[in-house]
Amino acid sequence: MDEIIELENQRIAAMIAGDEATLDAVLADDLIYTHSTARVETKAEFIGNVTSGRTRYVSFERDDVNIRDYGDTAVVTGHAKLHVMANDRDLKFQVRFLDVYCRLNGSWQMVAWQSTKIPD
């Protein structure tokens, strides 16, 4: 699933750079993005917060990544260390995550993200 790994790398680089065009291409229109705080965003809300600087991803380091291929669906799980500036707060934390990619109209897009904060 090299294609999914590449999309994950592009998505994370775009989140750090505030790259609206790449996020728009990688994220499905009906995306459900559930943050580690349980806050849920649509694609438009997520991209708007990232590109406005309201939520700024400083770093996003993943490990223990596992991708399961189910044909037109891929489930990605792993661990991540994040550094985020959100609402003028400097946040550093770790999460376990699950995200789902589906092949839509011939290309892969992320349709869901769910993360759980690991207690300090």
MOPAC internal coordinates of N, CA, C and O (Angstrom, degrees):
PM7 1SCF
backbone

  N    0.0000 0     0.00 0     0.00 0    0    0    0
  C    1.4542 1     0.00 0     0.00 0    1    0    0
  C    1.5285 1   110.77 1     0.00 0    2    1    0
  O    1.2310 1   121.76 1  -132.53 1    3    2    1
  N    1.3164 1   114.24 1    47.47 1    3    2    1
  C    1.4647 1   120.33 1   178.36 1    5    3    2
  C    1.5262 1   111.90 1   -57.69 1    6    5    3
  O    1.2310 1   120.57 1   145.25 1    7    6    5
  N    1.3373 1   116.51 1   -34.75 1    7    6    5
  C    1.4643 1   120.58 1  -179.20 1    9    7    6
  C    1.5298 1   110.82 1   -63.04 1   10    9    7
  O    1.2310 1   120.03 1   140.52 1   11   10    9
  N    1.3222 1   117.54 1   -39.48 1   11   10    9
  C    1.4691 1   121.53 1   179.40 1   13   11   10
  C    1.5288 1   109.97 1   -68.87 1   14   13   11
  O    1.2310 1   120.10 1   138.02 1   15   14   13
  N    1.3253 1   117.42 1   -41.98 1   15   14   13
  C    1.4699 1   120.38 1   177.53 1   17   15   14
  C    1.5261 1   109.93 1   -59.57 1   18   17   15
  O    1.2310 1   120.54 1   136.73 1   19   18   17
  N    1.3286 1   116.58 1   -43.27 1   19   18   17
  C    1.4648 1   120.52 1   179.10 1   21   19   18
  C    1.5274 1   111.13 1   -63.17 1   22   21   19
  O    1.2310 1   120.11 1   137.70 1   23   22   21
  N    1.3355 1   117.39 1   -42.30 1   23   22   21
  C    1.4666 1   120.30 1   178.07 1   25   23   22
  C    1.5289 1   111.41 1   -64.20 1   26   25   23
  O    1.2310 1   120.62 1   140.40 1   27   26   25
  N    1.3269 1   116.43 1   -39.60 1   27   26   25
  C    1.4733 1   120.49 1   177.09 1   29   27   26
  C    1.5293 1   109.85 1   -61.22 1   30   29   27
  O    1.2310 1   120.57 1   135.33 1   31   30   29
  N    1.3354 1   116.52 1   -44.67 1   31   30   29
  C    1.4601 1   120.33 1   179.24 1   33   31   30
  C    1.5285 1   111.29 1   -63.36 1   34   33   31
  O    1.2310 1   120.50 1   138.58 1   35   34   33
  N    1.3330 1   116.65 1   -41.42 1   35   34   33
  C    1.4679 1   120.73 1   178.05 1   37   35   34
  C    1.5268 1   110.80 1   -64.30 1   38   37   35
  O    1.2310 1   120.43 1   137.00 1   39   38   37
  N    1.3338 1   116.77 1   -43.00 1   39   38   37
  C    1.4730 1   121.33 1  -178.79 1   41   39   38
  C    1.5257 1   110.32 1   -61.93 1   42   41   39
  O    1.2310 1   120.19 1   132.85 1   43   42   41
  N    1.3183 1   117.24 1   -47.15 1   43   42   41
  C    1.4598 1   120.58 1  -177.73 1   45   43   42
  C    1.5320 1   110.63 1   -66.16 1   46   45   43
  O    1.2310 1   120.07 1   137.00 1   47   46   45
  N    1.3297 1   117.47 1   -43.00 1   47   46   45
  C    1.4669 1   120.39 1   176.46 1   49   47   46
  C    1.5290 1   110.33 1   -60.17 1   50   49   47
  O    1.2310 1   120.20 1   140.27 1   51   50   49
  N    1.3246 1   117.22 1   -39.73 1   51   50   49
  C    1.4691 1   121.56 1   179.29 1   53   51   50
  C    1.5236 1   111.16 1   -68.19 1   54   53   51
  O    1.2310 1   119.80 1   143.63 1   55   54   53
  N    1.3273 1   117.99 1   -36.37 1   55   54   53
  C    1.4667 1   120.80 1   177.08 1   57   55   54
  C    1.5260 1   109.92 1   -63.71 1   58   57   55
  O    1.2310 1   120.14 1   137.22 1   59   58   57
  N    1.3202 1   117.34 1   -42.78 1   59   58   57
  C    1.4684 1   121.45 1  -179.49 1   61   59   58
  C    1.5323 1   110.44 1   -68.58 1   62   61   59
  O    1.2310 1   120.35 1   141.27 1   63   62   61
  N    1.3277 1   116.94 1   -38.73 1   63   62   61
  C    1.4681 1   121.55 1  -177.38 1   65   63   62
  C    1.5305 1   113.48 1   -84.38 1   66   65   63
  O    1.2310 1   120.12 1   167.71 1   67   66   65
  N    1.3371 1   117.38 1   -12.29 1   67   66   65
  C    1.4654 1   119.75 1  -174.74 1   69   67   66
  C    1.5119 1   111.55 1    68.64 1   70   69   67
  O    1.2310 1   120.71 1  -144.79 1   71   70   69
  N    1.3344 1   116.25 1    35.21 1   71   70   69
  C    1.4669 1   123.93 1  -174.87 1   73   71   70
  C    1.5369 1   109.96 1   -85.27 1   74   73   71
  O    1.2310 1   121.12 1   -83.94 1   75   74   73
  N    1.3159 1   115.46 1    96.06 1   75   74   73
  C    1.4654 1   121.77 1  -176.12 1   77   75   74
  C    1.5267 1   112.85 1   -62.25 1   78   77   75
  O    1.2310 1   119.79 1   137.68 1   79   78   77
  N    1.3211 1   118.00 1   -42.32 1   79   78   77
  C    1.4702 1   121.60 1  -176.03 1   81   79   78
  C    1.5328 1   110.81 1   -62.78 1   82   81   79
  O    1.2310 1   120.29 1   135.39 1   83   82   81
  N    1.3282 1   117.05 1   -44.61 1   83   82   81
  C    1.4667 1   119.61 1  -179.87 1   85   83   82
  C    1.5191 1   110.76 1   -67.72 1   86   85   83
  O    1.2310 1   120.07 1   136.85 1   87   86   85
  N    1.3354 1   117.48 1   -43.15 1   87   86   85
  C    1.4667 1   119.76 1   178.08 1   89   87   86
  C    1.5306 1   110.26 1   -60.60 1   90   89   87
  O    1.2310 1   120.44 1   138.06 1   91   90   89
  N    1.3165 1   116.76 1   -41.94 1   91   90   89
  C    1.4666 1   120.53 1   179.80 1   93   91   90
  C    1.5209 1   111.12 1   -61.14 1   94   93   91
  O    1.2310 1   120.17 1   143.44 1   95   94   93
  N    1.3376 1   117.28 1   -36.56 1   95   94   93
  C    1.4629 1   120.98 1  -178.96 1   97   95   94
  C    1.5238 1   112.45 1   -75.57 1   98   97   95
  O    1.2310 1   120.06 1   141.46 1   99   98   97
  N    1.3247 1   117.48 1   -38.54 1   99   98   97
  C    1.4677 1   121.40 1  -174.26 1  101   99   98
  C    1.5292 1   112.30 1   -82.49 1  102  101   99
  O    1.2310 1   119.81 1   149.35 1  103  102  101
  N    1.3281 1   117.97 1   -30.65 1  103  102  101
  C    1.4635 1   121.59 1  -176.59 1  105  103  102
  C    1.5259 1   110.72 1   -92.65 1  106  105  103
  O    1.2310 1   120.81 1   -45.95 1  107  106  105
  N    1.3253 1   116.05 1   134.05 1  107  106  105
  C    1.4686 1   121.20 1   178.39 1  109  107  106
  C    1.5284 1   110.30 1   -70.41 1  110  109  107
  O    1.2310 1   120.81 1   -28.27 1  111  110  109
  N    1.3227 1   116.05 1   151.73 1  111  110  109
  C    1.4653 1   120.64 1  -179.34 1  113  111  110
  C    1.5164 1   112.61 1   -59.66 1  114  113  111
  O    1.2310 1   120.22 1   149.09 1  115  114  113
  N    1.3297 1   117.18 1   -30.91 1  115  114  113
  C    1.4706 1   120.66 1  -178.57 1  117  115  114
  C    1.5331 1   112.43 1  -100.39 1  118  117  115
  O    1.2310 1   120.73 1  -154.39 1  119  118  117
  N    1.3385 1   116.22 1    25.61 1  119  118  117
  C    1.4628 1   122.18 1   179.78 1  121  119  118
  C    1.5308 1   111.99 1   -51.31 1  122  121  119
  O    1.2310 1   121.18 1   -40.36 1  123  122  121
  N    1.3297 1   115.34 1   139.64 1  123  122  121
  C    1.4593 1   122.84 1   169.09 1  125  123  122
  C    1.5265 1   105.71 1  -118.01 1  126  125  123
  O    1.2310 1   120.42 1   -68.82 1  127  126  125
  N    1.3406 1   116.81 1   111.18 1  127  126  125
  C    1.4631 1   122.26 1  -176.92 1  129  127  126
  C    1.5205 1   108.00 1  -110.69 1  130  129  127
  O    1.2310 1   120.54 1   -72.09 1  131  130  129
  N    1.3338 1   116.58 1   107.91 1  131  130  129
  C    1.4610 1   121.56 1  -178.37 1  133  131  130
  C    1.5258 1   108.70 1  -105.56 1  134  133  131
  O    1.2310 1   121.31 1   -66.74 1  135  134  133
  N    1.3248 1   115.10 1   113.26 1  135  134  133
  C    1.4608 1   122.05 1  -178.95 1  137  135  134
  C    1.5314 1   110.65 1   -74.06 1  138  137  135
  O    1.2310 1   120.93 1   -12.25 1  139  138  137
  N    1.3315 1   115.82 1   167.75 1  139  138  137
  C    1.4665 1   121.43 1   179.74 1  141  139  138
  C    1.5236 1   112.07 1   -66.41 1  142  141  139
  O    1.2310 1   120.21 1   166.72 1  143  142  141
  N    1.3244 1   117.21 1   -13.28 1  143  142  141
  C    1.4680 1   122.16 1   176.59 1  145  143  142
  C    1.5245 1   111.79 1   -90.40 1  146  145  143
  O    1.2310 1   120.17 1  -179.65 1  147  146  145
  N    1.3241 1   117.28 1     0.35 1  147  146  145
  C    1.4662 1   125.85 1  -176.93 1  149  147  146
  C    1.5229 1   112.53 1    79.90 1  150  149  147
  O    1.2310 1   119.85 1  -176.72 1  151  150  149
  N    1.3346 1   117.90 1     3.28 1  151  150  149
  C    1.4612 1   120.68 1   175.32 1  153  151  150
  C    1.5301 1   108.03 1   -71.94 1  154  153  151
  O    1.2310 1   120.73 1   -45.18 1  155  154  153
  N    1.3349 1   116.21 1   134.82 1  155  154  153
  C    1.4566 1   122.13 1  -177.47 1  157  155  154
  C    1.5243 1   108.75 1  -111.85 1  158  157  155
  O    1.2310 1   121.45 1   -45.04 1  159  158  157
  N    1.3357 1   114.83 1   134.96 1  159  158  157
  C    1.4597 1   120.29 1   178.26 1  161  159  158
  C    1.5154 1   110.76 1  -127.92 1  162  161  159
  O    1.2310 1   121.22 1   -29.61 1  163  162  161
  N    1.3187 1   115.26 1   150.39 1  163  162  161
  C    1.4569 1   122.10 1   169.80 1  165  163  162
  C    1.5306 1   107.78 1   -81.97 1  166  165  163
  O    1.2310 1   120.82 1    -5.73 1  167  166  165
  N    1.3122 1   116.03 1   174.27 1  167  166  165
  C    1.4595 1   120.55 1   176.17 1  169  167  166
  C    1.5240 1   110.30 1   -57.60 1  170  169  167
  O    1.2310 1   120.23 1   131.58 1  171  170  169
  N    1.3243 1   117.16 1   -48.42 1  171  170  169
  C    1.4682 1   121.06 1  -177.66 1  173  171  170
  C    1.5183 1   111.39 1   -62.39 1  174  173  171
  O    1.2310 1   119.84 1   138.34 1  175  174  173
  N    1.3240 1   117.91 1   -41.66 1  175  174  173
  C    1.4637 1   121.39 1   179.19 1  177  175  174
  C    1.5237 1   110.82 1   -65.06 1  178  177  175
  O    1.2310 1   120.82 1   134.45 1  179  178  177
  N    1.3272 1   116.04 1   -45.55 1  179  178  177
  C    1.4614 1   120.25 1  -178.71 1  181  179  178
  C    1.5271 1   110.82 1   -61.58 1  182  181  179
  O    1.2310 1   120.39 1   128.17 1  183  182  181
  N    1.3363 1   116.86 1   -51.83 1  183  182  181
  C    1.4618 1   120.66 1  -179.77 1  185  183  182
  C    1.5259 1   110.16 1   -61.39 1  186  185  183
  O    1.2310 1   119.87 1   138.63 1  187  186  185
  N    1.3217 1   117.86 1   -41.37 1  187  186  185
  C    1.4671 1   121.38 1   179.17 1  189  187  186
  C    1.5154 1   112.41 1   -60.25 1  190  189  187
  O    1.2310 1   120.26 1   137.08 1  191  190  189
  N    1.3204 1   117.11 1   -42.92 1  191  190  189
  C    1.4655 1   120.44 1   179.66 1  193  191  190
  C    1.5252 1   112.02 1   -68.25 1  194  193  191
  O    1.2310 1   120.51 1   142.08 1  195  194  193
  N    1.3360 1   116.62 1   -37.92 1  195  194  193
  C    1.4685 1   120.42 1  -179.71 1  197  195  194
  C    1.5339 1   110.86 1   -71.39 1  198  197  195
  O    1.2310 1   119.99 1   135.76 1  199  198  197
  N    1.3178 1   117.63 1   -44.24 1  199  198  197
  C    1.4654 1   119.99 1  -175.43 1  201  199  198
  C    1.5322 1   112.28 1   -77.45 1  202  201  199
  O    1.2310 1   119.43 1   156.14 1  203  202  201
  N    1.3194 1   118.69 1   -23.86 1  203  202  201
  C    1.4675 1   121.46 1   178.08 1  205  203  202
  C    1.5226 1   111.90 1   -80.37 1  206  205  203
  O    1.2310 1   120.79 1   163.81 1  207  206  205
  N    1.3369 1   116.10 1   -16.19 1  207  206  205
  C    1.4559 1   120.15 1  -176.26 1  209  207  206
  C    1.5144 1   113.25 1    89.41 1  210  209  207
  O    1.2310 1   120.17 1   177.20 1  211  210  209
  N    1.3283 1   117.28 1    -2.80 1  211  210  209
  C    1.4682 1   120.58 1   177.52 1  213  211  210
  C    1.5266 1   110.09 1   -58.66 1  214  213  211
  O    1.2310 1   121.24 1   140.51 1  215  214  213
  N    1.3384 1   115.23 1   -39.49 1  215  214  213
  C    1.4591 1   121.84 1   172.72 1  217  215  214
  C    1.5252 1   106.11 1  -121.10 1  218  217  215
  O    1.2310 1   120.62 1   -64.76 1  219  218  217
  N    1.3457 1   116.42 1   115.24 1  219  218  217
  C    1.4671 1   119.61 1  -179.10 1  221  219  218
  C    1.5213 1   109.15 1  -117.87 1  222  221  219
  O    1.2310 1   121.13 1   -62.88 1  223  222  221
  N    1.3282 1   115.44 1   117.12 1  223  222  221
  C    1.4591 1   121.47 1   177.20 1  225  223  222
  C    1.5178 1   108.46 1   -83.41 1  226  225  223
  O    1.2310 1   120.52 1   -66.21 1  227  226  225
  N    1.3390 1   116.62 1   113.79 1  227  226  225
  C    1.4583 1   122.17 1  -179.81 1  229  227  226
  C    1.5314 1   109.43 1   -84.12 1  230  229  227
  O    1.2310 1   121.00 1   135.89 1  231  230  229
  N    1.3293 1   115.70 1   -44.11 1  231  230  229
  C    1.4650 1   120.61 1   175.97 1  233  231  230
  C    1.5204 1   109.60 1  -151.27 1  234  233  231
  O    1.2310 1   121.36 1   -24.65 1  235  234  233
  N    1.3290 1   115.01 1   155.35 1  235  234  233
  C    1.4651 1   121.90 1  -175.89 1  237  235  234
  C    1.5234 1   105.99 1  -152.52 1  238  237  235
  O    1.2310 1   120.70 1   -86.81 1  239  238  237
  N    1.3315 1   116.27 1    93.19 1  239  238  237
  C    1.4617 1   121.44 1  -175.30 1  241  239  238
  C    1.5177 1   110.00 1  -105.58 1  242  241  239
  O    1.2310 1   120.62 1   -55.94 1  243  242  241
  N    1.3393 1   116.41 1   124.06 1  243  242  241
  C    1.4638 1   121.23 1  -178.33 1  245  243  242
  C    1.5188 1   111.87 1  -107.61 1  246  245  243
  O    1.2310 1   121.28 1   -28.70 1  247  246  245
  N    1.3241 1   115.15 1   151.30 1  247  246  245
  C    1.4592 1   121.37 1   168.53 1  249  247  246
  C    1.5301 1   108.20 1  -151.97 1  250  249  247
  O    1.2310 1   121.10 1    -2.80 1  251  250  249
  N    1.3073 1   115.50 1   177.20 1  251  250  249
  C    1.4660 1   121.08 1  -179.44 1  253  251  250
  C    1.5314 1   111.40 1    52.52 1  254  253  251
  O    1.2310 1   120.73 1  -143.25 1  255  254  253
  N    1.3464 1   116.21 1    36.75 1  255  254  253
  C    1.4669 1   121.09 1  -176.80 1  257  255  254
  C    1.5232 1   110.05 1   -82.04 1  258  257  255
  O    1.2310 1   121.14 1   -48.04 1  259  258  257
  N    1.3189 1   115.43 1   131.96 1  259  258  257
  C    1.4593 1   122.37 1   178.93 1  261  259  258
  C    1.5261 1   107.92 1  -130.45 1  262  261  259
  O    1.2310 1   120.39 1   -48.13 1  263  262  261
  N    1.3197 1   116.86 1   131.87 1  263  262  261
  C    1.4653 1   121.42 1   179.12 1  265  263  262
  C    1.5151 1   108.34 1  -118.45 1  266  265  263
  O    1.2310 1   121.00 1   -53.80 1  267  266  265
  N    1.3343 1   115.70 1   126.20 1  267  266  265
  C    1.4568 1   121.09 1   175.76 1  269  267  266
  C    1.5311 1   108.62 1  -110.07 1  270  269  267
  O    1.2310 1   121.47 1   -52.16 1  271  270  269
  N    1.3226 1   114.80 1   127.84 1  271  270  269
  C    1.4655 1   122.79 1  -176.12 1  273  271  270
  C    1.5235 1   109.53 1   -98.00 1  274  273  271
  O    1.2310 1   120.67 1   -57.20 1  275  274  273
  N    1.3311 1   116.33 1   122.80 1  275  274  273
  C    1.4635 1   122.10 1   177.72 1  277  275  274
  C    1.5282 1   109.92 1  -121.65 1  278  277  275
  O    1.2310 1   120.43 1  -137.46 1  279  278  277
  N    1.3146 1   116.79 1    42.54 1  279  278  277
  C    1.4627 1   120.66 1   179.32 1  281  279  278
  C    1.5154 1   111.12 1    83.34 1  282  281  279
  O    1.2310 1   120.54 1    79.24 1  283  282  281
  N    1.3316 1   116.57 1  -100.76 1  283  282  281
  C    1.4616 1   120.90 1   179.38 1  285  283  282
  C    1.5179 1   112.58 1   -93.28 1  286  285  283
  O    1.2310 1   120.33 1  -169.34 1  287  286  285
  N    1.3387 1   116.98 1    10.66 1  287  286  285
  C    1.4630 1   122.78 1   177.83 1  289  287  286
  C    1.5198 1   108.56 1  -134.37 1  290  289  287
  O    1.2310 1   120.67 1   -39.86 1  291  290  289
  N    1.3287 1   116.32 1   140.14 1  291  290  289
  C    1.4594 1   121.89 1   175.34 1  293  291  290
  C    1.5208 1   107.91 1  -130.62 1  294  293  291
  O    1.2310 1   120.95 1   -47.46 1  295  294  293
  N    1.3297 1   115.79 1   132.54 1  295  294  293
  C    1.4574 1   121.84 1   179.13 1  297  295  294
  C    1.5273 1   107.72 1  -109.66 1  298  297  295
  O    1.2310 1   120.91 1   -55.50 1  299  298  297
  N    1.3288 1   115.86 1   124.50 1  299  298  297
  C    1.4608 1   122.44 1  -177.61 1  301  299  298
  C    1.5301 1   107.86 1  -112.59 1  302  301  299
  O    1.2310 1   120.55 1   -50.75 1  303  302  301
  N    1.3422 1   116.56 1   129.25 1  303  302  301
  C    1.4609 1   120.82 1   175.70 1  305  303  302
  C    1.5237 1   108.19 1  -127.91 1  306  305  303
  O    1.2310 1   120.95 1   -22.25 1  307  306  305
  N    1.3285 1   115.79 1   157.75 1  307  306  305
  C    1.4490 1   118.86 1   178.05 1  309  307  306
  C    1.5099 1   112.81 1   172.45 1  310  309  307
  O    1.2310 1   121.95 1    11.51 1  311  310  309
  N    1.3189 1   113.87 1  -168.49 1  311  310  309
  C    1.4566 1   124.47 1  -179.00 1  313  311  310
  C    1.5229 1   106.90 1  -122.13 1  314  313  311
  O    1.2310 1   120.47 1   -36.75 1  315  314  313
  N    1.3304 1   116.71 1   143.25 1  315  314  313
  C    1.4681 1   119.20 1   178.19 1  317  315  314
  C    1.5191 1   110.63 1  -142.60 1  318  317  315
  O    1.2310 1   121.99 1   -33.70 1  319  318  317
  N    1.3422 1   113.79 1   146.30 1  319  318  317
  C    1.4632 1   121.96 1   171.27 1  321  319  318
  C    1.5218 1   105.80 1  -107.71 1  322  321  319
  O    1.2310 1   120.69 1   -56.47 1  323  322  321
  N    1.3319 1   116.28 1   123.53 1  323  322  321
  C    1.4575 1   120.74 1  -176.72 1  325  323  322
  C    1.5151 1   111.20 1  -118.54 1  326  325  323
  O    1.2310 1   121.66 1   -33.45 1  327  326  325
  N    1.3265 1   114.43 1   146.55 1  327  326  325
  C    1.4570 1   122.86 1   169.56 1  329  327  326
  C    1.5185 1   104.73 1  -126.15 1  330  329  327
  O    1.2310 1   120.91 1   -64.01 1  331  330  329
  N    1.3342 1   115.87 1   115.99 1  331  330  329
  C    1.4591 1   121.77 1  -173.40 1  333  331  330
  C    1.5244 1   109.37 1  -131.58 1  334  333  331
  O    1.2310 1   121.05 1   -40.55 1  335  334  333
  N    1.3164 1   115.60 1   139.45 1  335  334  333
  C    1.4596 1   121.32 1   169.28 1  337  335  334
  C    1.5258 1   105.50 1  -104.47 1  338  337  335
  O    1.2310 1   120.90 1   -64.05 1  339  338  337
  N    1.3250 1   115.88 1   115.95 1  339  338  337
  C    1.4689 1   119.61 1  -177.53 1  341  339  338
  C    1.5227 1   109.11 1  -136.23 1  342  341  339
  O    1.2310 1   121.10 1   -54.84 1  343  342  341
  N    1.3313 1   115.50 1   125.16 1  343  342  341
  C    1.4632 1   120.74 1  -179.79 1  345  343  342
  C    1.5316 1   110.97 1    50.88 1  346  345  343
  O    1.2310 1   121.06 1  -133.01 1  347  346  345
  N    1.3393 1   115.58 1    46.99 1  347  346  345
  C    1.4633 1   123.60 1   179.04 1  349  347  346
  C    1.5271 1   113.95 1    62.73 1  350  349  347
  O    1.2310 1   120.20 1  -159.57 1  351  350  349
  N    1.3192 1   117.23 1    20.43 1  351  350  349
  C    1.4647 1   121.29 1   176.17 1  353  351  350
  C    1.5217 1   108.73 1  -111.62 1  354  353  351
  O    1.2310 1   120.96 1   -43.36 1  355  354  353
  N    1.3375 1   115.78 1   136.64 1  355  354  353
  C    1.4572 1   122.87 1   178.94 1  357  355  354
  C    1.5238 1   107.61 1   -94.48 1  358  357  355
  O    1.2310 1   120.42 1   -71.85 1  359  358  357
  N    1.3393 1   116.79 1   108.15 1  359  358  357
  C    1.4565 1   121.59 1  -172.74 1  361  359  358
  C    1.5248 1   111.23 1  -116.28 1  362  361  359
  O    1.2310 1   120.90 1   -49.71 1  363  362  361
  N    1.3133 1   115.88 1   130.29 1  363  362  361
  C    1.4653 1   122.08 1   173.30 1  365  363  362
  C    1.5163 1   106.69 1  -127.15 1  366  365  363
  O    1.2310 1   120.79 1   -55.38 1  367  366  365
  N    1.3321 1   116.09 1   124.62 1  367  366  365
  C    1.4567 1   120.06 1  -176.70 1  369  367  366
  C    1.5212 1   109.99 1  -157.99 1  370  369  367
  O    1.2310 1   121.27 1    -9.75 1  371  370  369
  N    1.3333 1   115.17 1   170.25 1  371  370  369
  C    1.4580 1   121.52 1   178.46 1  373  371  370
  C    1.5236 1   108.97 1  -120.63 1  374  373  371
  O    1.2310 1   121.05 1   -31.00 1  375  374  373
  N    1.3222 1   115.60 1   149.00 1  375  374  373
  C    1.4637 1   121.62 1   178.98 1  377  375  374
  C    1.5232 1   110.83 1  -137.17 1  378  377  375
  O    1.2310 1   121.28 1   -22.09 1  379  378  377
  N    1.3143 1   115.16 1   157.91 1  379  378  377
  C    1.4633 1   123.09 1   160.77 1  381  379  378
  C    1.5269 1   103.23 1  -100.53 1  382  381  379
  O    1.2310 1   120.27 1   -40.09 1  383  382  381
  N    1.3248 1   117.09 1   139.91 1  383  382  381
  C    1.4613 1   118.90 1  -176.78 1  385  383  382
  C    1.5173 1   112.07 1  -133.53 1  386  385  383
  O    1.2310 1   122.24 1   -20.58 1  387  386  385
  N    1.3099 1   113.31 1   159.42 1  387  386  385
  C    1.4569 1   123.29 1   173.63 1  389  387  386
  C    1.5253 1   105.81 1  -138.83 1  390  389  387
  O    1.2310 1   120.33 1   -53.67 1  391  390  389
  N    1.3130 1   116.97 1   126.33 1  391  390  389
  C    1.4560 1   118.38 1   170.98 1  393  391  390
  C    1.5106 1   109.92 1  -134.68 1  394  393  391
  O    1.2310 1   121.67 1   -24.45 1  395  394  393
  N    1.3143 1   114.41 1   155.55 1  395  394  393
  C    1.4575 1   121.89 1  -171.89 1  397  395  394
  C    1.5197 1   109.30 1  -125.45 1  398  397  395
  O    1.2310 1   121.55 1   -49.76 1  399  398  397
  N    1.3265 1   114.64 1   130.24 1  399  398  397
  C    1.4609 1   122.16 1   174.34 1  401  399  398
  C    1.5202 1   108.42 1  -113.39 1  402  401  399
  O    1.2310 1   120.54 1   -38.03 1  403  402  401
  N    1.3254 1   116.56 1   141.97 1  403  402  401
  C    1.4642 1   122.20 1   174.56 1  405  403  402
  C    1.5218 1   108.61 1  -127.14 1  406  405  403
  O    1.2310 1   121.40 1   -32.24 1  407  406  405
  N    1.3373 1   114.93 1   147.76 1  407  406  405
  C    1.4591 1   119.52 1   174.18 1  409  407  406
  C    1.5231 1   106.63 1   -83.78 1  410  409  407
  O    1.2310 1   121.20 1   -67.26 1  411  410  409
  N    1.3286 1   115.32 1   112.74 1  411  410  409
  C    1.4630 1   122.12 1  -177.67 1  413  411  410
  C    1.5178 1   108.68 1  -118.83 1  414  413  411
  O    1.2310 1   120.12 1   -58.47 1  415  414  413
  N    1.3177 1   117.37 1   121.53 1  415  414  413
  C    1.4635 1   121.99 1  -179.25 1  417  415  414
  C    1.5235 1   112.02 1    51.36 1  418  417  415
  O    1.2310 1   121.01 1  -140.61 1  419  418  417
  N    1.3437 1   115.68 1    39.39 1  419  418  417
  C    1.4556 1   120.88 1   174.64 1  421  419  418
  C    1.5176 1   116.31 1    89.54 1  422  421  419
  O    1.2310 1   119.63 1   172.38 1  423  422  421
  N    1.3402 1   118.32 1    -7.62 1  423  422  421
  C    1.4675 1   118.53 1   177.50 1  425  423  422
  C    1.5237 1   110.82 1  -129.87 1  426  425  423
  O    1.2310 1   121.87 1   -26.23 1  427  426  425
  N    1.3232 1   114.02 1   153.77 1  427  426  425
  C    1.4629 1   120.99 1  -178.79 1  429  427  426
  C    1.5156 1   110.53 1   -81.15 1  430  429  427
  O    1.2310 1   121.19 1   -43.44 1  431  430  429
  N    1.3423 1   115.33 1   136.56 1  431  430  429
  C    1.4585 1   121.10 1   173.74 1  433  431  430
  C    1.5263 1   108.65 1  -141.06 1  434  433  431
  O    1.2310 1   121.10 1   -30.48 1  435  434  433
  N    1.3383 1   115.50 1   149.52 1  435  434  433
  C    1.4590 1   120.03 1   177.86 1  437  435  434
  C    1.5222 1   108.77 1   -80.71 1  438  437  435
  O    1.2310 1   120.91 1   -54.06 1  439  438  437
  N    1.3404 1   115.86 1   125.94 1  439  438  437
  C    1.4569 1   121.14 1  -177.97 1  441  439  438
  C    1.5258 1   113.10 1  -105.82 1  442  441  439
  O    1.2310 1   120.19 1   160.43 1  443  442  441
  N    1.3540 1   117.24 1   -19.57 1  443  442  441
  C    1.4640 1   119.22 1  -178.68 1  445  443  442
  C    1.5218 1   110.75 1  -154.14 1  446  445  443
  O    1.2310 1   121.40 1   -33.93 1  447  446  445
  N    1.3278 1   114.92 1   146.07 1  447  446  445
  C    1.4672 1   123.71 1   174.18 1  449  447  446
  C    1.5189 1   106.96 1  -137.42 1  450  449  447
  O    1.2310 1   121.00 1   -43.69 1  451  450  449
  N    1.3241 1   115.70 1   136.31 1  451  450  449
  C    1.4599 1   121.75 1   176.32 1  453  451  450
  C    1.5216 1   106.79 1  -142.54 1  454  453  451
  O    1.2310 1   119.90 1   -52.02 1  455  454  453
  N    1.3229 1   117.80 1   127.98 1  455  454  453
  C    1.4542 1   120.48 1   177.80 1  457  455  454
  C    1.5179 1   110.32 1  -131.45 1  458  457  455
  O    1.2310 1   121.35 1   -30.65 1  459  458  457
  N    1.3259 1   115.02 1   149.35 1  459  458  457
  C    1.4605 1   122.45 1   178.94 1  461  459  458
  C    1.5156 1   107.45 1  -124.33 1  462  461  459
  O    1.2310 1   120.96 1   -55.33 1  463  462  461
  N    1.3253 1   115.76 1   124.67 1  463  462  461
  C    1.4657 1   120.44 1  -179.51 1  465  463  462
  C    1.5269 1   109.84 1   -68.57 1  466  465  463
  O    1.2310 1   121.44 1   -43.69 1  467  466  465
  N    1.3269 1   114.85 1   136.31 1  467  466  465
  C    1.4617 1   121.31 1   174.85 1  469  467  466
  C    1.5231 1   106.64 1   -86.75 1  470  469  467
  O    1.2310 1   119.81 1   -52.77 1  471  470  469
  N    1.3268 1   117.97 1   127.23 1  471  470  469
  C    1.4783 1   119.35 1  -178.73 1  473  471  470
  C    1.5235 1   111.32 1   -58.26 1  474  473  471
  O    1.2310 1   121.08 1   -35.65 1  475  474  473
  N    1.3348 1   115.55 1   144.35 1  475  474  473
  C    1.4733 1   121.74 1  -179.34 1  477  475  474
  C    1.5219 1   111.07 1   -63.08 1  478  477  475
  O    1.2310 1   120.10 1   180.00 1  479  478  477

